Amino acid sequence: MLKRIFLPQDRMPTQWYNPMPDLPTPLAPPLNPETHKPITPDMLAPIFPDSLIAQEMSQERFIDIPEAVQDIYRLWRPSPLVRADRLEKAIGAKCRIYYKDESVSPAGSHKPNTSVPQAYYNKMEGVERLATETGAGQWGTALSFACAQYGLECVVYMVKVSYEQKPYRKMLINSYGGTIFASPSEQTRTGREMLARDPGCKGSLGLAISEAVEDAATHDNTKYALGSVLNHVIIHQTITGLEVQAQLDMIGEKATHLVGCVGGGSNFGGLVLPFLPKKLAGDPVRFIPVEPRACPTLTRGEYRYDYGDMARLTPLVKMHTLGHDFMPAPIHAGGLRYHGDAPIVCNVVAEGLCEPVAYFQTECFEAARLFLETEGFLPAPETSHAIKGAIEAAKTAGPDDVVVFLYSGHGLLDLASYDAFNHGLLTNFELPQRDIEEALKRCPVVE
Ligand SMILES: *Cc1c(COP(=O)(O)O)cnc(C)c1O
């Protein structure tokens, strides 16, 4: 048995996969929030570079990965596919379980798969500075790492409550040369207005997005970067699923269950979408997205047009949503608390091609503990949802089945949440149906 399956570096994929031309129903277009007319590329130009806008709308099935991006990817790619045989034994599984280990990147998660090309395309178009927001800090880390590789300035608006609670992410971003502001900040009009109204405001992801977008729109040399949800992000993340296909081919295995946690949908989409053409042609491979019961976007949200952010600045996108002003409970998987999901992922969920499931955070931490005791590594709280999903899938799988899950990141900077779990201090949250219905009433009605 091979424990760790390595793809030789000269077999790293040289193209990303774009699922757009293969979607059974075309993606609903993003709409201008005022006119409800489809948005045009020039409306995105103040905040994104042309090459990424082109990818956002591309119908090309495969997109070349620039040499200079491959060069940075090779710092950690191809990432290993690992057989979790000790976990299999512990749960009495009849099937095989593998995990695709994206925690080996410099930032410790899958996010550099898109931060690197985003920094590269901006650099190529003469941009000098990138602005972004970060919640828990993983995306800020990934973008500051990527900016450091290409000599770009990186400005991160970090939700104040996380800025104060998670000092190590902040230090890591600073070490990569990034500048970090607690949001609300004095740097933007949005931030100053909020502070004038409420000096004690601890911020929110929606507010931090508004600050980063305003920063990009008001500085000529600056663009904005987003770490999930958008089509180009999903495209960049498909490198993981493409590598998994090559790695399974190497050992003569065929995936029957693909499992990933879902925050904005990028690591899950990147893993499963390269398998979409085969699934549409009749391959019975199952796609299983896993989300928190406290933020049950795919399992309980409504598929409709909504804003991407709380301040209602972004275009309207068709997705599963809990309502743009949904306030998530303070669960430890900070990366899984978004009210919506990537339109591409929602499209395939709406087609009935995925089987979404939701779990409580304590069940996920218990799965993480079993993983620690058997496979040895400490997963990010987000990743523990994928582990829980994989364990549940494996329990009912047969001897011919192969469960593959995406190990989206390590938890070495999330030790405080393990400390809370170890001391029995974690609580579970279930979102009341009434809250969902109330929030959905405030969604825009699109004719
Ligand atoms: C950001 C993050 C996620 C969630 O984001 P997706 O876009 O859904 O992939 C999951 N795991 C880790 C470790 C993350 O940093």
The ligand as a MOL file (V3000), in Angstrom:
LIG
                    3D

  0  0  0     0  0            999 V3000
M  V30 BEGIN CTAB
M  V30 COUNTS 15 15 0 0 0
M  V30 BEGIN ATOM
M  V30 1 C -11.1160 29.8340 3.5600 0
M  V30 2 C -11.0690 28.4270 3.9770 0
M  V30 3 C -12.1430 27.5340 3.7210 0
M  V30 4 C -13.4460 27.9490 3.0870 0
M  V30 5 O -13.3840 28.5680 1.8480 0
M  V30 6 P -13.8890 27.9000 0.4910 0
M  V30 7 O -13.8910 29.0050 -0.4800 0
M  V30 8 O -15.2520 27.3340 0.7340 0
M  V30 9 O -12.9110 26.8540 0.1360 0
M  V30 10 C -12.0070 26.2170 4.0980 0
M  V30 11 N -10.8930 25.7630 4.7130 0
M  V30 12 C -9.8530 26.5800 4.9700 0
M  V30 13 C -8.6520 26.0130 5.6500 0
M  V30 14 C -9.8980 27.9280 4.6000 0
M  V30 15 O -8.8590 28.7290 4.8560 0
M  V30 END ATOM
M  V30 BEGIN BOND
M  V30 1 1 1 2
M  V30 2 1 2 3
M  V30 3 2 2 14
M  V30 4 1 3 4
M  V30 5 2 3 10
M  V30 6 1 4 5
M  V30 7 1 5 6
M  V30 8 2 6 7
M  V30 9 1 6 8
M  V30 10 1 6 9
M  V30 11 1 10 11
M  V30 12 2 11 12
M  V30 13 1 12 13
M  V30 14 1 12 14
M  V30 15 1 14 15
M  V30 END BOND
M  V30 END CTAB
M  END
